[in-house]
Amino acid sequence: MKRDENKRVYDQPGFFASCPKECESLLEKEIRDLGITRVFVEKGGVFFRCETDIACKVMLQSRIASRVFHEIQVYTIADEKELYSLAKEKWWDKIFDLKQTFMIKTLFDIDSKYKFKNSMIFSQLLKDAIVDNFRDKYGERPSVDTVNPDISFLLRIQKKEKGELFNAHILIDMCGEPLSNRGYRDVGFQAPLRENLAAAIVMSTDFDPNKDIFIDSMCGSGSILIEAVLIKGKIAPTYLRVRPYVEKKQITFDCLKHPWFINDKKAERLFIQYINEVYSQSIDALQNFETGQFLGFDISEQSLTITRSNLRAAKIPEQIVMLNKRDATKIHGIEDPPGIVICNPPYGERMGEEENLKTLYHEYGENLKQNFKGYRAYIFTSKPDLRKSISLQTKARIPLFNGNLECRLIKYELY
Ligand SMILES: C[S@@+](CC[C@H](N)C(=O)[O-])C[C@H]1O[C@@H](n2cnc3c(N)ncnc32)[C@H](O)[C@@H]1O
């Protein structure tokens, strides 16, 4: 559903959760599952209205969101000069402190990009409005820090449906570090999936955590396996990020530094309560995990070493995921119970690799036919030609993006 501007009511604050392309409906479902009903799917994310503490739940619990923003203002403007004069009137000192640093990033939609071209000018003028407002009141201004600011603003410029005017949405990033950085990933692996994309892949399958075996036959650095374990254990994806806060009061969500948030005592108290709940639930879940359900294979010893290191960083005990060095074209599934066999094979970005990969995909498909009867198989890849090398009937084709690379998650049912 599109946000209806005319019917917007401001009795509840607004939030925007961003996500990878094509993941909007998965994110919408997560948000609705948290009991939020005023939900509007937009390109690249989902806008919703709810109490601030409930938005904090989205930030803690969403596996798909890249960031969660609080929308503080929407102005209707014809150009950037109007933005300056409107924004200069805002009570910026209720939002953040004079001594805090800030930065602004502007994102255009297609129409505003065509009309205005340079997004830097918008960032610059919003910055001027903010510092002029502070200077008028206090004779001093806050500083800009584009590397590690205390508060980050996102300015989204979007053309209104009718006429020549634009909406300027001003949002505050509540997270700081993106939510996709779960905190378990080793930097040494070359082609890892972003953690929220790995979660989206698992959530797009029909994996039943109560009964299915889950095999990643080319596990790379283990992102898909780790996200599947977290889904099975109902462990919030921020479980590692809440630890420094609970154990050392180290702030790992930016909103806990912002006056607009901490002056809302109810929201702050409930957020801290939810943080503590995520912390204890994750410890319980990981201590009481069943073994034998998750298996990972890879032909490369180096990949397996990285997966082991990521599992350790993720605090997932070794016995939960069984890892073996194997050629995925020669493995076979456990017959009872069957389940999911998934993989994200190499794409072959380098010249000359394509032919070898065609053989790999073909042999992989033949092995699935022979040795994975009763399983549902999924392959996540970007290359249509390689997909055609698999001589199995496609059951579903789910579009997903790996950054800007258009990919498909292909499903096969094996009888
Ligand atoms: C694109 S990476 C997987 C990335 C992984 N999804 C992640 O997020 O880290 C592909 C992996 O397939 C493995 N691989 C290539 N050929 C294989 C084969 N025949 N059997 C098993 N693994 C293979 C590579 O070693 C590599 O780790």
Ligand as a Chemical Component Dictionary entry (heavy atoms), coordinates in Angstrom:
data_LIG
# 
_chem_comp.id                   LIG 
_chem_comp.type                 NON-POLYMER 
_chem_comp.pdbx_formal_charge   0 
_chem_comp.three_letter_code    LIG 
# 
loop_
_chem_comp_atom.comp_id 
_chem_comp_atom.atom_id 
_chem_comp_atom.alt_atom_id 
_chem_comp_atom.type_symbol 
_chem_comp_atom.charge 
_chem_comp_atom.model_Cartn_x 
_chem_comp_atom.model_Cartn_y 
_chem_comp_atom.model_Cartn_z 
_chem_comp_atom.pdbx_ordinal 
LIG C1  C1  C 0  29.913 -17.513 -3.494 1  
LIG S1  S1  S 1  30.740 -18.497 -2.332 2  
LIG C2  C2  C 0  29.508 -18.771 -1.100 3  
LIG C3  C3  C 0  29.361 -17.597 -0.201 4  
LIG C4  C4  C 0  28.504 -17.853 0.997  5  
LIG N1  N1  N 0  27.099 -17.934 0.662  6  
LIG C5  C5  C 0  28.743 -16.772 2.025  7  
LIG O1  O1  O 0  27.855 -15.944 2.296  8  
LIG O2  O2  O -1 29.848 -16.706 2.562  9  
LIG C6  C6  C 0  30.867 -20.037 -3.136 10 
LIG C7  C7  C 0  31.539 -21.137 -2.345 11 
LIG O3  O3  O 0  31.397 -22.344 -3.094 12 
LIG C8  C8  C 0  32.530 -23.144 -2.842 13 
LIG N2  N2  N 0  32.614 -24.197 -3.904 14 
LIG C9  C9  C 0  32.971 -24.056 -5.201 15 
LIG N3  N3  N 0  32.884 -25.244 -5.839 16 
LIG C10 C10 C 0  32.488 -26.156 -4.934 17 
LIG C11 C11 C 0  32.192 -27.563 -4.975 18 
LIG N4  N4  N 0  32.331 -28.283 -6.089 19 
LIG N5  N5  N 0  31.799 -28.160 -3.831 20 
LIG C12 C12 C 0  31.677 -27.466 -2.683 21 
LIG N6  N6  N 0  31.921 -26.147 -2.581 22 
LIG C13 C13 C 0  32.305 -25.490 -3.679 23 
LIG C14 C14 C 0  33.692 -22.156 -2.844 24 
LIG O4  O4  O 0  34.808 -22.680 -2.167 25 
LIG C15 C15 C 0  33.041 -20.968 -2.123 26 
LIG O5  O5  O 0  33.324 -21.025 -0.742 27 
# 
loop_
_chem_comp_bond.comp_id 
_chem_comp_bond.atom_id_1 
_chem_comp_bond.atom_id_2 
_chem_comp_bond.value_order 
_chem_comp_bond.pdbx_ordinal 
LIG C1  S1  SING 1  
LIG S1  C2  SING 2  
LIG S1  C6  SING 3  
LIG C2  C3  SING 4  
LIG C3  C4  SING 5  
LIG C4  N1  SING 6  
LIG C4  C5  SING 7  
LIG C5  O1  DOUB 8  
LIG C5  O2  SING 9  
LIG C6  C7  SING 10 
LIG C7  O3  SING 11 
LIG C7  C15 SING 12 
LIG O3  C8  SING 13 
LIG C8  N2  SING 14 
LIG C8  C14 SING 15 
LIG N2  C9  SING 16 
LIG N2  C13 SING 17 
LIG C9  N3  DOUB 18 
LIG N3  C10 SING 19 
LIG C10 C11 SING 20 
LIG C10 C13 DOUB 21 
LIG C11 N4  SING 22 
LIG C11 N5  DOUB 23 
LIG N5  C12 SING 24 
LIG C12 N6  DOUB 25 
LIG N6  C13 SING 26 
LIG C14 O4  SING 27 
LIG C14 C15 SING 28 
LIG C15 O5  SING 29 
# 
